[in-house]
Amino acid sequence: MKTQFQTFRRGFTLLETVIAIGVLAVLLTGFMIVFAPAAAGIRKSMTVQEADRLASTIEQEIVNLRSGEESTDYVTGFDKAYRWIEDSMKKSSPEVVFVYQYRGSLTKSRTDGSPEPVKATDGVPGADYAVVPMARRRTSLTSGSDPFFEKDLQALEGRVYAVKVKQLVYSGGQMIASTKEVIEDPTPGEAITGTTPPVSGKYPEAVIAFSAEFYNLQSSSPSFLKTGGKFDSSKLKTPVFTRNLAVRR
């Protein structure tokens, strides 16, 4: 007589499944406690690095007198910085500075000395173009709207930040952002008077200290940012970060 053995396959019970999920949850919680601070530190360091790059870009470009910008108002780079800071201090429609990166040609330059913008489909990174940091305004002192800015927007790499720059003045023993619409002598608090260009010639100090407030934009599209677009500088509310900088004669 043959004896037949039957094999039964048994699955997980509901209780075992619940216990396994509980153990997994405990392990994941411990993982997050251990590694979350490290991940946050990495994100923070990247943010600081990005902020340093943006601040360095505006500090260098605001005083960089490019070819074609020379005029009775822009005699030196210091004159340019003076005008840009003061125009940005206006309460009604301040003239902000845009800081961004774009793909710039390695072989072709424009009349102001900046690299010609390159579309991503028209070149190879490192061979035909490099990512160039830039700070510009929508308007030019000599030609109204700035055509170079609008062309740069066609070759953007990353985000565009709007920057309000304000003079720093002494108050209560510390430097604070001025609430006036004109640059003043930072020590006694007297306004700079006179209209003989360049106006910066009336400024008695060798350095203008200023704060740069960086704002995220809801869009970086050329149609939004170009002259006549929907961007409105008076609607900028809370900066993502602020840096105190300075320009020297």
Stockholm file with secondary structure:
# STOCKHOLM 1.0

chainA/1-249         MKTQFQTFRRGFTLLETVIAIGVLAVLLTGFMIVFAPAAAGIRKSMTVQEADRLASTIEQEIVNLRSGEESTDYVTGFDKAYRWIEDSMKKSSPEVVFVYQYRGSLTKSRTDGSPEPVKATDGVPGADYAVVPMARRRTSLTSGSDPFFEKDLQALEGRVYAVKVKQLVYSGGQMIASTKEVIEDPTPGEAITGTTPPVSGKYPEAVIAFSAEFYNLQSSSPSFLKTGGKFDSSKLKTPVFTRNLAVRR
#=GR chainA/1-249 SS CCCCCCCCCCCCCHHHHHHHHHHHHHHHHHHHHHHHHHHHHHHHHHHHHHHHHHHHHHHHHTTCCCTTCCSSSCSSHHHHHHHHHHHHTCSSSCCCEEEEEEEEEEEEECTTSCEEECCGGGCCBTTTEEEEEEEECSEETTTEECHHHHHHGGGBCSCCEEEEEEEEEEETTEEEECCSSSCBCTTTCCBCCCCSSSGGGGCCSSEEEEEEEEEECSCCCHHHHSTTSSCCGGGCCCCSEEEEEEEEC
#=GC SS_cons         CCCCCCCCCCCCCHHHHHHHHHHHHHHHHHHHHHHHHHHHHHHHHHHHHHHHHHHHHHHHHTTCCCTTCCSSSCSSHHHHHHHHHHHHTCSSSCCCEEEEEEEEEEEEECTTSCEEECCGGGCCBTTTEEEEEEEECSEETTTEECHHHHHHGGGBCSCCEEEEEEEEEEETTEEEECCSSSCBCTTTCCBCCCCSSSGGGGCCSSEEEEEEEEEECSCCCHHHHSTTSSCCGGGCCCCSEEEEEEEEC
//
